[in-house]
Amino acid sequence: MKVRPIDILALHLNAGRIEGNEQIYFSSILSNRSHILKSIDILVKADLLKLENSIEISLPKLTKPDLESILKKANLKKSGNKPVLIERIIENIDYINSQNINIDLPTVYTPTTKGQELIEETGYIKHFGEPSSIISMERAQSIINNSTEKNIVDKIEYIYLFEIKRLYQVEPIPKYYHKITNNISFYFQYLADYYKSILEYEKSRKYYHLSQHISIYIDLENLKIDHGHFYNYEGDLKEYSLSNMPYGLSDIYEQLIYIDELTNKQIFELFIGDISEYYKPIKEFSRFFIDGNISKVKKEDMNEVFSNFIKYLEIEYPYEKPKYETSYERKSYDTVLTSNLKTLMDNNVEISVDIDMQTGGVYMYLEDSEIEKLLKIENIENLTDY
């Protein structure tokens, strides 16, 4: 019987656990006991797991009060910590059995020698079996199984770097930010999270910075197209525009600022060094965002950072702030008409749909004739620009 990654995950989760107390709800696939038992059955048939209730294996699974009760019934000393009680019972097991004292030993899921070897070889499976994982267990296993490298020290690291290299070669800067599973920025972020979880802070910082660089790059490209990209409807700089750092990076910055006592300049130089392996730095523009990171972590007023950024925009990307309506009531000169899907369907308004074959993105719009129909339904004469 073929052992699947989900079965290997079940092996990791339940090796050494008591039958009836299986580990569930770790994964959406292993979401209930019946799923666990199906995987356990596969593992037993594959000689990777066995059910055992021997005195050596099962006795340690009993609680200290249970052990004390056994010794009390046998009129044996019951003082000491749990390991001492277990050793005392094992030393006197023949006597205890001769007194017809029943010991209800639980059945334990015990990995076989082959099963223990598999656990040691596939430690990465548990990481990629988590519900929030960006890489599936099946994909992770395939990457490892097809690798030509020998003795990979950290398989989790290897898998992330493999995917990052693949994505970087295909699309260094993602065009569709929302497509998580094919967006290198998210892989940088997840790898950074992993490094932080194992206290590899320098590597973690590097990949958080790479994730942020992509956001900064996209912001700059948007700014070239729309000079109002960083401004809200009132024409003011958006408060979050310069303090929107990757989740998790603030912990790293606290170490840089409060423990390492680095200056803003030194932290910015780290940022430039971190991203240079993959991207050409855009130094002047990026500096405002790194200063924003620092101010956010220090809980400082952002006014000075905002002021410097506005001066930069006025020189490098001058534009006239648009005049926005402060009222959101529907008017005949608004460019946006609010309706709802029920109205469209009830009045047979034909909705055209474009589907991006690469991303799966769905874009809905109305043809001119259908817009005219909707305007009549909503009693609007026409839509015009400001």
TIMI-770661 format. One record per residue (C-alpha): x, y, z. Coordinates in nm, 4 decimals, decimal comma, m for minus. Last residue first. Layout:
pt X = X | Y = Y | Z = Z
...
This chain:
pt X = m1,5365 | Y = 6,5513 | Z = m1,3128
pt X = m1,6013 | Y = 6,2664 | Z = m1,5564
pt X = m1,9423 | Y = 6,1939 | Z = m1,6899
pt X = m2,2041 | Y = 5,9274 | Z = m1,6337
pt X = m2,5420 | Y = 5,9653 | Z = m1,8010
pt X = m2,9116 | Y = 6,0306 | Z = m1,7492
pt X = m2,9546 | Y = 5,8283 | Z = m1,4300
pt X = m3,2982 | Y = 5,6801 | Z = m1,3509
pt X = m3,1436 | Y = 5,3614 | Z = m1,2032
pt X = m3,3123 | Y = 5,1365 | Z = m1,4616
pt X = m3,2415 | Y = 5,3886 | Z = m1,7365
pt X = m2,8736 | Y = 5,4020 | Z = m1,6382
pt X = m2,8635 | Y = 5,0207 | Z = m1,6333
pt X = m2,9852 | Y = 4,9963 | Z = m1,9923
pt X = m2,7297 | Y = 5,2542 | Z = m2,1008
pt X = m2,4564 | Y = 5,0529 | Z = m1,9285
pt X = m2,5795 | Y = 4,7408 | Z = m2,1104
pt X = m2,5400 | Y = 4,9103 | Z = m2,4466
pt X = m2,1925 | Y = 5,0314 | Z = m2,3558
pt X = m2,0777 | Y = 4,6794 | Z = m2,2596
pt X = m2,0690 | Y = 4,5966 | Z = m1,8892
pt X = m1,7718 | Y = 4,4637 | Z = m1,6915
pt X = m1,6544 | Y = 4,1627 | Z = m1,4902
pt X = m1,2925 | Y = 4,0598 | Z = m1,4359
pt X = m1,2076 | Y = 3,7080 | Z = m1,3132
pt X = m0,8485 | Y = 3,6218 | Z = m1,2177
pt X = m0,7468 | Y = 3,2615 | Z = m1,2924
pt X = m0,3845 | Y = 3,3714 | Z = m1,2877
pt X = m0,2528 | Y = 3,2536 | Z = m1,6246
pt X = m0,5776 | Y = 3,2229 | Z = m1,8222
pt X = m0,7028 | Y = 3,5633 | Z = m1,7035
pt X = m1,0799 | Y = 3,5355 | Z = m1,7290
pt X = m1,2819 | Y = 3,8187 | Z = m1,8837
pt X = m1,6538 | Y = 3,8361 | Z = m1,8066
pt X = m1,9343 | Y = 4,0344 | Z = m1,9700
pt X = m2,2459 | Y = 4,1002 | Z = m1,7636
pt X = m2,5752 | Y = 4,1219 | Z = m1,9567
pt X = m2,8399 | Y = 4,3227 | Z = m1,7737
pt X = m3,1408 | Y = 4,0926 | Z = m1,7581
pt X = m3,3381 | Y = 4,3298 | Z = m1,5351
pt X = m3,3696 | Y = 4,0921 | Z = m1,2397
pt X = m3,0057 | Y = 3,9854 | Z = m1,2874
pt X = m2,8607 | Y = 4,3358 | Z = m1,2792
pt X = m3,0810 | Y = 4,4400 | Z = m0,9869
pt X = m2,9811 | Y = 4,1260 | Z = m0,7951
pt X = m2,6103 | Y = 4,1914 | Z = m0,8610
pt X = m2,6174 | Y = 4,5333 | Z = m0,6989
pt X = m2,5963 | Y = 4,8981 | Z = m0,8011
pt X = m2,3703 | Y = 5,1897 | Z = m0,7171
pt X = m2,2711 | Y = 5,4121 | Z = m1,0077
pt X = m1,9209 | Y = 5,5497 | Z = m1,0190
pt X = m1,8100 | Y = 5,8372 | Z = m1,2396
pt X = m2,0280 | Y = 6,0815 | Z = m1,0463
pt X = m2,1823 | Y = 6,3639 | Z = m1,2497
pt X = m2,5454 | Y = 6,2512 | Z = m1,2062
pt X = m2,5013 | Y = 6,2264 | Z = m0,8332
pt X = m2,4998 | Y = 5,9344 | Z = m0,5879
pt X = m2,4147 | Y = 6,0482 | Z = m0,2374
pt X = m2,0505 | Y = 5,9996 | Z = m0,1397
pt X = m1,9957 | Y = 6,3568 | Z = m0,0232
pt X = m1,6419 | Y = 6,4891 | Z = 0,0148
pt X = m1,5990 | Y = 6,4995 | Z = m0,3619
pt X = m1,2351 | Y = 6,4794 | Z = m0,4591
pt X = m1,0323 | Y = 6,7531 | Z = m0,6209
pt X = m0,7217 | Y = 6,5928 | Z = m0,7604
pt X = m0,3807 | Y = 6,6918 | Z = m0,6243
pt X = m0,1809 | Y = 6,8480 | Z = m0,8995
pt X = 0,1373 | Y = 6,6637 | Z = m0,9826
pt X = 0,5116 | Y = 6,6675 | Z = m0,9261
pt X = 0,6893 | Y = 6,3299 | Z = m0,9254
pt X = 1,0599 | Y = 6,3895 | Z = m0,8528
pt X = 1,0456 | Y = 6,7307 | Z = m0,6832
pt X = 0,7022 | Y = 6,7235 | Z = m0,5213
pt X = 0,7448 | Y = 6,3533 | Z = m0,4429
pt X = 1,0716 | Y = 6,4130 | Z = m0,2554
pt X = 0,9186 | Y = 6,6985 | Z = m0,0568
pt X = 0,6261 | Y = 6,4697 | Z = 0,0294
pt X = 0,8678 | Y = 6,1997 | Z = 0,1461
pt X = 1,0572 | Y = 6,4397 | Z = 0,3695
pt X = 0,7322 | Y = 6,5567 | Z = 0,5295
pt X = 0,6059 | Y = 6,2030 | Z = 0,5794
pt X = 0,9304 | Y = 6,0971 | Z = 0,7516
pt X = 0,9173 | Y = 6,4074 | Z = 0,9725
pt X = 0,5502 | Y = 6,3542 | Z = 1,0565
pt X = 0,5898 | Y = 5,9851 | Z = 1,1488
pt X = 0,5790 | Y = 6,0458 | Z = 1,5249
pt X = 0,7809 | Y = 5,7746 | Z = 1,6944
pt X = 0,6616 | Y = 5,4328 | Z = 1,8073
pt X = 1,0234 | Y = 5,3089 | Z = 1,7855
pt X = 0,9004 | Y = 5,0194 | Z = 1,5709
pt X = 0,6968 | Y = 5,2529 | Z = 1,3490
pt X = 0,9800 | Y = 5,5044 | Z = 1,3248
pt X = 1,2192 | Y = 5,2308 | Z = 1,2159
pt X = 0,9890 | Y = 5,0900 | Z = 0,9503
pt X = 0,9172 | Y = 5,4408 | Z = 0,8202
pt X = 1,2902 | Y = 5,5108 | Z = 0,7958
pt X = 1,3062 | Y = 5,1917 | Z = 0,5886
pt X = 1,0193 | Y = 5,3155 | Z = 0,3735
pt X = 1,1730 | Y = 5,6600 | Z = 0,3196
pt X = 1,5075 | Y = 5,5054 | Z = 0,2210
pt X = 1,3496 | Y = 5,3006 | Z = m0,0568
pt X = 1,2997 | Y = 5,5955 | Z = m0,2919
pt X = 1,6600 | Y = 5,7113 | Z = m0,2711
pt X = 1,8063 | Y = 5,3610 | Z = m0,2896
pt X = 1,6274 | Y = 5,1806 | Z = m0,5699
pt X = 1,8336 | Y = 4,8647 | Z = m0,5170
pt X = 1,9054 | Y = 4,6272 | Z = m0,8077
pt X = 1,7418 | Y = 4,2981 | Z = m0,7191
pt X = 1,8185 | Y = 3,9376 | Z = m0,6203
pt X = 2,1500 | Y = 3,9333 | Z = m0,4336
pt X = 2,1207 | Y = 4,3081 | Z = m0,3756
pt X = 1,8140 | Y = 4,2736 | Z = m0,1521
pt X = 1,9972 | Y = 4,2061 | Z = 0,1744
pt X = 2,2846 | Y = 4,4458 | Z = 0,1099
pt X = 2,0505 | Y = 4,7394 | Z = 0,0499
pt X = 1,8468 | Y = 4,6540 | Z = 0,3607
pt X = 2,1607 | Y = 4,6187 | Z = 0,5729
pt X = 2,2722 | Y = 4,9618 | Z = 0,4505
pt X = 1,9331 | Y = 5,0994 | Z = 0,5581
pt X = 1,9843 | Y = 4,9506 | Z = 0,9048
pt X = 2,3264 | Y = 5,1165 | Z = 0,9290
pt X = 2,1882 | Y = 5,4534 | Z = 0,8202
pt X = 1,9001 | Y = 5,4378 | Z = 1,0665
pt X = 2,1522 | Y = 5,3691 | Z = 1,3423
pt X = 2,2139 | Y = 5,0278 | Z = 1,4946
pt X = 2,1777 | Y = 4,9650 | Z = 1,8678
pt X = 2,2316 | Y = 4,5853 | Z = 1,8331
pt X = 1,9815 | Y = 4,5174 | Z = 2,1136
pt X = 1,7316 | Y = 4,8042 | Z = 2,0891
pt X = 1,7372 | Y = 4,8975 | Z = 1,7214
pt X = 1,8453 | Y = 4,5802 | Z = 1,5414
pt X = 1,6565 | Y = 4,3542 | Z = 1,7855
pt X = 1,3417 | Y = 4,5661 | Z = 1,7611
pt X = 1,3866 | Y = 4,5594 | Z = 1,3843
pt X = 1,3649 | Y = 4,1792 | Z = 1,3802
pt X = 1,0407 | Y = 4,1837 | Z = 1,5787
pt X = 0,9009 | Y = 4,4516 | Z = 1,3444
pt X = 0,9716 | Y = 4,2273 | Z = 1,0450
pt X = 0,7010 | Y = 3,9790 | Z = 1,1460
pt X = 0,4289 | Y = 4,1144 | Z = 0,9185
pt X = 0,5959 | Y = 4,2891 | Z = 0,6272
pt X = 0,6143 | Y = 4,6691 | Z = 0,6675
pt X = 0,3393 | Y = 4,9207 | Z = 0,5878
pt X = 0,4829 | Y = 5,2219 | Z = 0,7689
pt X = 0,5433 | Y = 5,4455 | Z = 0,4670
pt X = 0,2003 | Y = 5,4257 | Z = 0,3040
pt X = 0,0122 | Y = 5,3592 | Z = 0,6291
pt X = m0,0835 | Y = 5,7197 | Z = 0,6996
pt X = m0,1963 | Y = 5,7863 | Z = 0,3442
pt X = m0,0583 | Y = 6,1215 | Z = 0,2294
pt X = m0,3398 | Y = 6,3721 | Z = 0,2078
pt X = m0,5375 | Y = 6,4544 | Z = m0,1090
pt X = m0,8752 | Y = 6,4174 | Z = 0,0614
pt X = m0,9449 | Y = 6,0985 | Z = m0,1333
pt X = m0,6201 | Y = 5,9430 | Z = m0,0110
pt X = m0,2687 | Y = 5,9954 | Z = m0,1428
pt X = 0,0184 | Y = 5,7566 | Z = m0,2111
pt X = m0,0895 | Y = 5,6640 | Z = m0,5639
pt X = m0,1745 | Y = 6,0231 | Z = m0,6579
pt X = 0,0987 | Y = 6,0440 | Z = m0,9179
pt X = m0,0633 | Y = 5,7563 | Z = m1,1056
pt X = 0,1483 | Y = 5,5810 | Z = m1,3689
pt X = 0,4967 | Y = 5,6547 | Z = m1,2360
pt X = 0,3631 | Y = 5,6174 | Z = m0,8821
pt X = 0,2349 | Y = 5,2718 | Z = m0,9657
pt X = 0,5865 | Y = 5,1677 | Z = m1,0691
pt X = 0,7254 | Y = 5,3138 | Z = m0,7473
pt X = 0,4691 | Y = 5,1322 | Z = m0,5348
pt X = 0,5476 | Y = 4,8078 | Z = m0,7190
pt X = 0,9162 | Y = 4,8481 | Z = m0,6360
pt X = 0,8389 | Y = 4,9234 | Z = m0,2708
pt X = 0,6164 | Y = 4,6160 | Z = m0,2453
pt X = 0,8880 | Y = 4,4033 | Z = m0,4040
pt X = 1,1459 | Y = 4,5506 | Z = m0,1664
pt X = 0,9267 | Y = 4,4523 | Z = 0,1288
pt X = 0,9505 | Y = 4,0838 | Z = 0,0438
pt X = 1,3245 | Y = 4,1143 | Z = m0,0042
pt X = 1,3542 | Y = 4,2898 | Z = 0,3307
pt X = 1,1620 | Y = 4,0111 | Z = 0,5035
pt X = 1,3977 | Y = 3,7689 | Z = 0,3292
pt X = 1,7121 | Y = 3,9343 | Z = 0,4587
pt X = 1,5766 | Y = 3,9908 | Z = 0,8085
pt X = 1,5020 | Y = 3,6201 | Z = 0,8490
pt X = 1,8495 | Y = 3,5274 | Z = 0,7311
pt X = 2,0009 | Y = 3,7578 | Z = 0,9921
pt X = 1,7541 | Y = 3,6436 | Z = 1,2590
pt X = 1,8116 | Y = 3,2680 | Z = 1,2394
pt X = 1,6140 | Y = 3,2081 | Z = 1,5602
pt X = 1,4459 | Y = 2,8859 | Z = 1,4396
pt X = 1,1039 | Y = 3,0550 | Z = 1,4170
pt X = 1,2684 | Y = 3,3633 | Z = 1,2636
pt X = 1,4095 | Y = 3,1518 | Z = 0,9828
pt X = 1,0635 | Y = 3,0106 | Z = 0,9139
pt X = 0,8968 | Y = 3,3523 | Z = 0,9095
pt X = 1,1624 | Y = 3,4783 | Z = 0,6673
pt X = 1,0968 | Y = 3,1783 | Z = 0,4425
pt X = 0,7252 | Y = 3,2606 | Z = 0,4531
pt X = 0,7863 | Y = 3,6247 | Z = 0,3604
pt X = 1,0253 | Y = 3,5477 | Z = 0,0750
pt X = 0,7714 | Y = 3,2929 | Z = m0,0517
pt X = 0,4980 | Y = 3,5569 | Z = m0,0309
pt X = 0,7008 | Y = 3,7998 | Z = m0,2406
pt X = 0,7726 | Y = 3,5291 | Z = m0,4984
pt X = 0,4066 | Y = 3,5171 | Z = m0,5960
pt X = 0,2812 | Y = 3,1949 | Z = m0,7572
pt X = 0,0827 | Y = 3,0465 | Z = m0,4669
pt X = m0,0312 | Y = 3,3867 | Z = m0,3409
pt X = m0,1951 | Y = 3,5243 | Z = m0,6557
pt X = m0,3042 | Y = 3,8590 | Z = m0,5069
pt X = 0,0094 | Y = 4,0431 | Z = m0,6196
pt X = m0,0552 | Y = 3,9858 | Z = m0,9869
pt X = 0,2351 | Y = 4,1194 | Z = m1,1890
pt X = 0,4941 | Y = 3,9586 | Z = m0,9657
pt X = 0,8503 | Y = 4,0983 | Z = m0,9772
pt X = 1,1161 | Y = 3,8347 | Z = m1,0477
pt X = 0,8794 | Y = 3,6396 | Z = m1,2797
pt X = 0,9984 | Y = 3,3062 | Z = m1,4204
pt X = 1,3575 | Y = 3,2958 | Z = m1,2937
pt X = 1,2574 | Y = 3,4424 | Z = m0,9571
pt X = 0,9759 | Y = 3,1904 | Z = m0,9245
pt X = 1,2047 | Y = 2,8904 | Z = m0,9720
pt X = 1,4745 | Y = 3,0298 | Z = m0,7420
pt X = 1,2142 | Y = 3,1034 | Z = m0,4748
pt X = 1,0701 | Y = 2,7529 | Z = m0,5071
pt X = 1,4094 | Y = 2,5872 | Z = m0,4552
pt X = 1,4917 | Y = 2,8297 | Z = m0,1730
pt X = 1,1710 | Y = 2,7306 | Z = 0,0085
pt X = 1,2393 | Y = 2,3582 | Z = m0,0356
pt X = 1,6039 | Y = 2,3817 | Z = 0,0747
pt X = 1,5148 | Y = 2,5779 | Z = 0,3891
pt X = 1,2628 | Y = 2,3121 | Z = 0,4896
pt X = 1,5134 | Y = 2,0394 | Z = 0,4047
pt X = 1,7820 | Y = 2,1752 | Z = 0,6354
pt X = 2,1074 | Y = 1,9767 | Z = 0,6174
pt X = 2,0593 | Y = 1,8194 | Z = 0,2752
pt X = 2,2730 | Y = 1,5050 | Z = 0,2814
pt X = 2,3127 | Y = 1,4531 | Z = m0,0913
pt X = 2,1899 | Y = 1,6892 | Z = m0,3586
pt X = 2,0274 | Y = 1,5430 | Z = m0,6711
pt X = 1,6839 | Y = 1,6545 | Z = m0,5576
pt X = 1,3873 | Y = 1,4662 | Z = m0,6990
pt X = 1,2696 | Y = 1,3212 | Z = m0,3670
pt X = 1,3179 | Y = 1,6536 | Z = m0,1885
pt X = 1,1199 | Y = 1,8592 | Z = m0,4414
pt X = 0,8508 | Y = 1,5911 | Z = m0,4674
pt X = 0,8081 | Y = 1,5801 | Z = m0,0902
pt X = 0,7590 | Y = 1,9565 | Z = m0,0764
pt X = 0,5025 | Y = 1,9484 | Z = m0,3593
pt X = 0,3043 | Y = 1,6734 | Z = m0,1876
pt X = 0,3257 | Y = 1,8466 | Z = 0,1484
pt X = 0,1809 | Y = 2,1590 | Z = m0,0110
pt X = 0,3701 | Y = 2,4880 | Z = m0,0251
pt X = 0,2137 | Y = 2,8114 | Z = 0,1047
pt X = 0,1513 | Y = 2,6532 | Z = 0,4438
pt X = m0,1305 | Y = 2,8045 | Z = 0,6501
pt X = m0,2993 | Y = 2,4721 | Z = 0,7272
pt X = 0,0279 | Y = 2,3176 | Z = 0,8558
pt X = 0,1351 | Y = 2,0101 | Z = 0,6619
pt X = 0,4352 | Y = 2,1947 | Z = 0,5177
pt X = 0,6041 | Y = 2,2139 | Z = 0,8575
pt X = 0,5050 | Y = 1,8578 | Z = 0,9526
pt X = 0,6485 | Y = 1,7224 | Z = 0,6293
pt X = 0,9914 | Y = 1,8777 | Z = 0,6951
pt X = 1,0795 | Y = 1,6074 | Z = 0,9489
pt X = 1,0727 | Y = 1,3538 | Z = 0,6662
pt X = 1,3983 | Y = 1,1574 | Z = 0,7028
pt X = 1,3866 | Y = 1,1237 | Z = 1,0815
pt X = 1,0226 | Y = 1,0142 | Z = 1,0749
pt X = 1,0979 | Y = 0,7669 | Z = 0,7969
pt X = 1,3794 | Y = 0,6129 | Z = 1,0010
pt X = 1,1422 | Y = 0,5794 | Z = 1,2967
pt X = 0,8903 | Y = 0,4017 | Z = 1,0736
pt X = 1,1496 | Y = 0,1551 | Z = 0,9490
pt X = 1,2467 | Y = 0,0742 | Z = 1,3062
pt X = 0,8766 | Y = 0,0465 | Z = 1,3885
pt X = 0,6888 | Y = 0,3487 | Z = 1,5169
pt X = 0,4776 | Y = 0,2936 | Z = 1,8300
pt X = 0,1122 | Y = 0,3942 | Z = 1,8562
pt X = 0,0374 | Y = 0,3118 | Z = 2,2185
pt X = m0,2319 | Y = 0,0867 | Z = 2,3640
pt X = m0,3086 | Y = 0,1793 | Z = 2,7231
pt X = m0,2135 | Y = m0,0579 | Z = 3,0072
pt X = m0,4881 | Y = m0,1367 | Z = 3,2558
pt X = m0,2835 | Y = m0,2892 | Z = 3,5355
pt X = m0,4867 | Y = m0,5508 | Z = 3,7186
pt X = m0,3562 | Y = m0,6585 | Z = 4,0564
pt X = m0,3824 | Y = m1,0371 | Z = 4,0772
pt X = m0,1321 | Y = m1,0433 | Z = 4,3662
pt X = 0,0993 | Y = m1,2623 | Z = 4,1576
pt X = 0,0947 | Y = m0,9909 | Z = 3,8884
pt X = 0,2262 | Y = m0,7348 | Z = 4,1385
pt X = 0,5010 | Y = m0,9769 | Z = 4,2490
pt X = 0,6102 | Y = m1,0369 | Z = 3,8911
pt X = 0,5995 | Y = m0,6624 | Z = 3,8182
pt X = 0,8200 | Y = m0,5682 | Z = 4,1146
pt X = 1,1146 | Y = m0,4181 | Z = 3,9251
pt X = 0,8763 | Y = m0,2756 | Z = 3,6604
pt X = 0,6580 | Y = m0,1145 | Z = 3,9294
pt X = 0,9579 | Y = 0,0406 | Z = 4,1045
pt X = 1,0991 | Y = 0,1781 | Z = 3,7752
pt X = 0,7656 | Y = 0,3428 | Z = 3,6943
pt X = 0,7409 | Y = 0,4963 | Z = 4,0423
pt X = 1,0949 | Y = 0,6337 | Z = 4,0180
pt X = 1,0235 | Y = 0,7843 | Z = 3,6733
pt X = 0,7052 | Y = 0,9489 | Z = 3,8150
pt X = 0,8646 | Y = 1,1165 | Z = 4,1158
pt X = 0,9012 | Y = 0,9550 | Z = 4,4555
pt X = 0,6765 | Y = 0,7986 | Z = 4,7196
pt X = 0,4558 | Y = 0,4953 | Z = 4,6554
pt X = 0,6255 | Y = 0,2264 | Z = 4,8663
pt X = 0,4656 | Y = m0,1108 | Z = 4,7946
pt X = 0,1507 | Y = m0,2538 | Z = 4,9500
pt X = 0,0532 | Y = m0,4048 | Z = 4,6116
pt X = m0,2692 | Y = m0,2015 | Z = 4,6003
pt X = m0,0695 | Y = 0,1076 | Z = 4,6976
pt X = 0,1814 | Y = 0,0481 | Z = 4,4194
pt X = m0,0940 | Y = 0,0312 | Z = 4,1558
pt X = m0,2652 | Y = 0,3426 | Z = 4,2958
pt X = 0,0613 | Y = 0,5363 | Z = 4,2931
pt X = 0,1044 | Y = 0,4567 | Z = 3,9248
pt X = m0,2467 | Y = 0,5795 | Z = 3,8426
pt X = m0,1883 | Y = 0,8960 | Z = 4,0515
pt X = 0,1334 | Y = 0,9584 | Z = 3,8503
pt X = m0,0529 | Y = 0,9331 | Z = 3,5215
pt X = m0,0142 | Y = 0,6357 | Z = 3,2904
pt X = 0,1716 | Y = 0,6795 | Z = 2,9598
pt X = 0,5001 | Y = 0,5662 | Z = 3,1189
pt X = 0,3415 | Y = 0,2197 | Z = 3,1705
pt X = 0,2631 | Y = 0,1756 | Z = 2,8010
pt X = 0,6009 | Y = 0,1231 | Z = 2,6382
pt X = 0,7887 | Y = m0,0758 | Z = 2,9024
pt X = 0,4818 | Y = m0,2689 | Z = 3,0242
pt X = 0,3842 | Y = m0,3656 | Z = 2,6708
pt X = 0,0761 | Y = m0,2119 | Z = 2,5098
pt X = 0,1739 | Y = m0,1840 | Z = 2,1435
pt X = 0,0015 | Y = m0,0795 | Z = 1,8250
pt X = 0,2459 | Y = m0,0779 | Z = 1,5357
pt X = 0,3639 | Y = 0,1824 | Z = 1,2868
pt X = 0,5805 | Y = 0,1769 | Z = 0,9761
pt X = 0,5099 | Y = m0,1819 | Z = 0,8719
pt X = 0,3249 | Y = m0,0664 | Z = 0,5570
pt X = 0,0046 | Y = m0,2282 | Z = 0,6863
pt X = 0,0421 | Y = m0,0339 | Z = 1,0106
pt X = 0,0994 | Y = 0,2946 | Z = 0,8256
pt X = m0,2053 | Y = 0,2427 | Z = 0,6027
pt X = m0,4224 | Y = 0,1690 | Z = 0,9091
pt X = m0,2821 | Y = 0,4809 | Z = 1,0751
pt X = m0,3813 | Y = 0,6883 | Z = 0,7713
pt X = m0,7404 | Y = 0,5619 | Z = 0,7885
pt X = m0,7420 | Y = 0,6108 | Z = 1,1661
pt X = m0,6388 | Y = 0,9755 | Z = 1,1270
pt X = m0,9136 | Y = 1,0413 | Z = 0,8730
pt X = m1,1703 | Y = 0,8771 | Z = 1,1023
pt X = m1,0438 | Y = 1,0834 | Z = 1,3965
pt X = m1,1215 | Y = 1,4184 | Z = 1,2355
pt X = m0,9624 | Y = 1,7001 | Z = 1,0378
pt X = m0,6570 | Y = 1,5256 | Z = 0,8992
pt X = m0,7186 | Y = 1,6854 | Z = 0,5610
pt X = m0,7630 | Y = 2,0356 | Z = 0,7021
pt X = m0,4458 | Y = 1,9802 | Z = 0,8991
pt X = m0,3604 | Y = 1,9855 | Z = 1,2674
pt X = m0,7219 | Y = 1,9222 | Z = 1,3654
pt X = m0,6329 | Y = 1,5777 | Z = 1,5024
pt X = m0,3717 | Y = 1,4172 | Z = 1,7270
pt X = m0,5022 | Y = 1,0795 | Z = 1,8369
pt X = m0,6155 | Y = 1,0163 | Z = 2,1926
pt X = m0,8083 | Y = 0,6955 | Z = 2,1329
pt X = m0,4883 | Y = 0,4940 | Z = 2,0953
pt X = m0,2248 | Y = 0,6605 | Z = 2,3097
pt X = 0,0416 | Y = 0,8728 | Z = 2,1429
pt X = 0,4019 | Y = 0,7669 | Z = 2,0818
pt X = 0,3952 | Y = 0,8312 | Z = 1,7092
pt X = 0,0726 | Y = 1,0222 | Z = 1,6475
pt X = 0,1658 | Y = 1,3519 | Z = 1,4838
pt X = 0,4682 | Y = 1,2353 | Z = 1,2897
pt X = 0,2910 | Y = 0,9244 | Z = 1,1630
pt X = m0,0177 | Y = 1,1253 | Z = 1,0677
pt X = 0,2086 | Y = 1,3556 | Z = 0,8655
pt X = 0,3542 | Y = 1,0495 | Z = 0,6928
pt X = m0,0019 | Y = 0,9443 | Z = 0,6100
pt X = m0,0715 | Y = 1,2891 | Z = 0,4609
pt X = 0,2471 | Y = 1,2575 | Z = 0,2558
pt X = 0,1075 | Y = 0,9339 | Z = 0,1062
pt X = 0,2150 | Y = 0,5783 | Z = 0,1832
pt X = 0,1405 | Y = 0,3383 | Z = m0,1022
pt X = 0,0000 | Y = 0,0000 | Z = 0,0000
